[in-house]
Each structure stands twice: as C-alpha cells, then as structure tokens.
Amino acid sequence: MVRFLVVPQWQGSPAARAMLLVDGASAIAGDLPRAATTVLDVPVEAGESLGTGVRRLSALRRTRELVAESMTADTIVIGGDCSVTVAALDALPGGTDDLAIVWCDAHADLHSPDTSPSGAFSGMALRAVLGEGEPQLALAPGVARDRVVAVGMRSLDDEEVSVLDGLRRLSVDDLTQVDALADAVSATGASRVWVHIDVDVLDPSDMSGVSDAAPFGVAPATLSAAIRALRARVPLAGATIAGFAPRSPGDAVDDLGALLRLVGAVA
C-alpha cells in the first residue's frame, strides 16, 4: 500500500518567502487519504550553519532524522523544498545500490557549498544525491551518475554546467515521445526507480505556485503520461513531489488540479 509522508521543510530553500512551502505541503496533504498520510512535525526555526557552507544545516539534519524514523517502502514524499528527496533516499529501505533517479526539475541543483551563491541546500540537492558536497548531508555512497536521468532541466548556473558530465538528460521536447523516459531509465540497468518532481519543472502556465519559475516547461499531462509509461517498465521505489509555494489559498486551489495529476501518476 502506498504511504504519503508530508515533510513541510522550508529551510533548504533560497526563496525570501520560503515558508510558503509549508503552506504548499499542507494544501497537498489536504487532498491525500488521511489513513495513508503521515505529516512530520519538522522544525519551524531556521537553524544554524554549524560552520559549514550550508545555511540552516542544524534544522535540515533534524528533519533528516525525522524522515529516517518514518520512511517505509512504497512511500511518496511531499515537500517542502526539493532537498527532502536527499533525506528520503538516505533512509530508503533496501538502499540505493539498484536504484535509478529521475530528477524532474527546471534547475540543476548541482551546486556545492563552495559554489552556491545562496548557501541553500535545495540548490545542492542533486549534487548530494551523487554523494558530493557537504558530508553531513550527501548520500554515502552516492548514486552513480549514469543512473541519474535529469528531466526538463533548463536553468543552470555556469558553475553547474561542468558537473553535468555523465548524467542522462531529457528535454521538455523529448517527453513528447511517451516512452522516452522509460527507455532512458531502462538503459541504466537499474531494477528500481525513484521519481523526484520539483513542480517548477512544469510550465508556468500550468503551475504558478513556485518560487523561481522557468519558462517553457513540461505540461502536467505530458509528464504524467511519461511517468505512467515508466512505471509499466520499471518498479517504482518511491517518489517526491516538492517545491509547491502558493502565494494565497486561492492560488493553491488553482494549482491543485495539476498537482493531483502528478500524485496520481506516482501513486
């Protein structure tokens, strides 16, 4: 049975109004089946960097502990900022040795503490999945680069471009071929897959509740179809839907149709 783990973490975000992510997680949780949903009581305080290059590290570490206590197989994680995926993968039953990662995100999230202009962990999340960056947060061991499929990535900083080497990438246009994602994951040889969706991968015309929108994104129906085709080919180990930051309750309602389509695709 699929379980939903709601992790309303905001401390990994660089946004000035990062706490809108808490509202976004709560809005999604309101449409999930109560009996199958656990909402974590994550820290509300900002936390300290503890001498590292990662802002709010102490709060991020505490949330990671809470996720580890609650993770089970077949879990869909609802963020919060997109770095909640790193905590989920660290606690994934069975580990990550046989796992492929589908990283659906408009942004690369490939900074390290040395290159990040903000010090926000969400901008380092994929780098941490690869086992690089701040040792207190990075996966150990990390997921091999040739088992990561980046989807819809279109907003990169110069420091992130060189880190793309070895990653498989699918553009928004590639997803018009419904089997493109399934083919890319199958080619990794992995026996399970984790699907990470930062909702800013969607086109702003379909999803307004994001902190840093990027034009020319994927349509919810297109992404959902690609994920369903993937699930028909490779077993799903779990998934993340994160990054929803509605500016008002009305905006949340406007976006929930697209969000629930994604929930249906992964659950």
C-alpha positions in Angstrom: 0.0 0.0 0.0 1.3 3.4 -0.9 2.0 5.8 2.0 2.4 9.5 1.9 5.0 11.3 4.0 4.4 15.0 4.2 7.6 16.9 5.0 6.9 20.6 5.2 10.6 21.6 5.3 11.4 25.2 4.2 14.9 25.5 5.4 16.5 24.2 2.2 15.0 26.9 0.1 16.8 30.1 -1.0 13.5 32.0 -1.5 12.7 35.1 0.5 9.3 33.7 1.3 10.5 30.1 1.8 7.8 29.4 4.4 5.2 29.4 1.7 6.5 25.9 1.1 4.9 24.9 4.4 1.5 26.1 3.1 2.1 24.2 -0.2 2.7 21.0 1.6 -0.3 21.5 3.7 -2.5 22.2 0.7 -1.5 18.9 -1.0 -1.9 17.0 2.3 -5.5 18.1 2.5 -6.3 16.1 -0.6 -4.5 12.9 0.4 -6.1 9.9 2.1 -5.8 10.5 5.8 -5.3 6.9 6.8 -2.3 6.6 4.5 -0.7 10.0 5.3 1.8 11.0 7.9 2.7 14.7 8.4 6.1 15.2 10.1 6.4 17.9 12.7 9.6 19.4 11.3 11.5 22.2 13.0 10.0 25.7 12.5 13.2 27.6 13.4 15.8 28.5 10.8 18.7 26.6 12.4 22.4 27.3 12.1 25.0 26.5 9.5 27.3 25.0 12.1 30.4 26.3 10.4 29.6 24.8 7.0 28.6 26.4 3.7 25.0 25.2 4.1 22.5 27.6 5.6 20.2 26.2 8.3 22.1 22.9 8.5 21.0 22.1 12.0 17.3 22.2 11.0 18.0 20.1 7.9 19.8 17.5 9.9 16.9 17.3 12.4 14.4 16.8 9.6 16.6 14.1 8.1 16.4 12.2 11.4 12.6 12.5 11.4 12.4 11.2 7.8 14.6 8.3 8.7 12.2 7.4 11.5 9.2 7.4 9.2 10.4 6.0 5.9 8.9 2.7 4.6 8.8 1.0 1.3 6.4 2.5 -1.3 6.5 6.0 0.2 5.5 9.2 -1.7 7.2 12.2 -0.1 5.5 15.5 -0.3 7.7 18.6 0.3 8.6 21.2 1.3 11.6 22.2 -0.5 13.1 19.8 -3.0 16.0 18.7 -0.8 13.7 16.4 1.1 14.5 13.8 -1.5 18.0 13.5 -0.2 16.8 12.6 3.3 14.3 10.1 1.8 16.9 8.4 -0.3 19.2 8.2 2.7 16.6 6.3 4.6 15.1 4.2 1.7 14.6 0.6 2.6 16.9 -1.6 0.5 19.3 1.3 -0.1 20.2 2.9 -3.5 22.6 0.3 -5.0 20.0 -0.9 -7.5 18.2 2.4 -7.9 17.9 4.9 -10.8 16.9 8.5 -10.1 14.6 10.5 -12.3 15.2 14.2 -11.4 12.4 16.4 -12.8 13.4 20.0 -12.1 13.8 23.2 -14.0 17.0 23.9 -12.1 20.2 21.8 -12.0 20.6 21.7 -8.1 24.2 20.8 -8.7 26.0 23.4 -6.6 28.4 22.6 -3.8 28.8 24.7 -0.6 31.8 26.3 -2.4 29.9 27.4 -5.5 26.4 28.1 -4.2 25.5 31.8 -4.3 22.9 31.3 -1.7 24.1 28.6 0.6 20.6 27.0 0.3 20.7 23.2 0.3 17.9 22.8 -2.4 20.4 24.2 -4.9 22.8 21.4 -3.9 20.3 18.5 -3.6 21.2 16.6 -6.8 24.9 17.1 -6.1 24.2 15.5 -2.6 22.4 12.6 -4.3 25.6 12.0 -6.3 27.4 11.7 -2.9 29.2 15.1 -3.2 29.1 18.3 -1.3 28.6 18.7 2.5 29.4 15.3 4.1 26.7 15.7 6.8 24.0 15.7 4.1 25.4 13.9 1.0 24.5 10.3 0.3 27.2 7.9 1.2 27.7 6.2 -1.2 26.1 8.4 -3.8 24.1 7.3 -6.8 26.2 6.7 -9.9 25.9 9.4 -12.5 24.9 7.0 -15.2 21.8 6.1 -13.2 20.5 9.6 -13.0 18.1 10.9 -15.6 17.6 14.7 -15.5 14.2 15.8 -16.9 13.2 19.3 -18.0 16.4 21.0 -16.7 16.7 24.4 -18.3 18.0 26.9 -15.8 21.7 26.3 -14.9 24.4 28.5 -13.3 27.8 28.5 -15.0 29.3 26.5 -12.1 26.9 23.7 -12.6 27.5 23.1 -16.3 30.7 21.1 -15.8 29.0 18.9 -13.2 26.5 17.6 -15.8 29.1 15.2 -17.3 27.8 11.6 -17.1 24.2 12.5 -16.4 21.5 11.4 -18.8 19.3 14.3 -19.8 15.8 14.6 -21.4 14.5 17.9 -22.6 10.9 19.0 -22.4 10.6 18.3 -26.1 12.0 14.7 -25.6 9.0 13.9 -23.4 6.6 14.3 -26.3 7.7 10.7 -27.1 5.8 8.9 -24.3 8.4 6.1 -23.9 11.5 8.4 -23.9 11.7 8.4 -20.1 11.1 4.7 -19.7 13.7 4.0 -22.4 16.3 6.2 -20.6 15.7 4.6 -17.2 15.7 1.1 -18.7 19.1 1.9 -20.3 20.6 2.5 -16.8 20.1 -1.2 -15.9 18.6 -0.3 -12.5 15.9 -2.6 -11.1 14.0 0.2 -9.3 13.5 3.9 -9.8 12.8 7.0 -7.6 11.0 9.8 -9.3 11.7 13.3 -7.9 9.4 16.1 -9.1 10.1 19.7 -8.3 6.9 21.3 -9.6 8.9 24.1 -11.2 9.6 21.6 -14.0 6.1 22.3 -15.1 5.3 25.2 -17.4 4.4 28.4 -15.5 1.1 28.5 -17.4 0.2 25.2 -15.6 1.8 25.9 -12.2 2.0 29.4 -10.7 2.9 28.4 -7.1 6.7 28.2 -7.4 9.4 30.4 -6.1 11.6 30.6 -9.2 9.5 29.9 -12.3 11.3 29.0 -15.6 9.5 29.3 -18.9 9.0 26.6 -21.5 8.3 23.8 -19.0 6.5 20.5 -19.4 2.7 20.1 -19.3 1.3 18.1 -16.4 -0.4 15.6 -18.7 2.8 15.0 -20.7 4.9 14.4 -17.5 2.2 12.2 -16.0 2.0 10.1 -19.2 5.8 9.6 -19.2 5.8 8.5 -15.6 3.0 6.0 -16.1 4.9 4.5 -19.1 8.0 4.4 -16.9 6.1 2.6 -14.1 4.9 0.0 -16.6 8.6 -0.8 -17.3 10.5 -0.3 -14.0 9.2 -0.8 -10.5 8.8 2.5 -8.5 10.7 2.5 -5.2 9.1 5.9 -4.3 8.7 9.4 -5.4 8.9 13.1 -4.3 6.6 16.0 -5.2 8.1 19.2 -3.8 8.5 22.9 -4.4 4.9 24.0 -4.2 4.7 27.5 -2.8 1.3 29.1 -3.4 1.0 32.8 -2.6 -2.6 32.5 -1.3 -5.2 29.8 -0.6 -6.8 30.8 -3.9 -3.6 30.2 -5.8 -3.3 26.8 -4.1 -6.7 25.8 -5.4 -5.9 26.9 -8.9 -2.8 24.6 -9.0 -4.2 21.6 -7.2 -5.5 20.0 -10.4 -2.0 19.7 -11.9 -0.6 18.6 -8.6 -3.2 15.8 -8.1 -2.5 14.6 -11.6 1.2 14.1 -10.6 0.2 12.4 -7.4 -2.0 10.0 -9.4 0.9 9.3 -11.8 3.3 8.3 -9.0 0.8 6.7 -6.6 
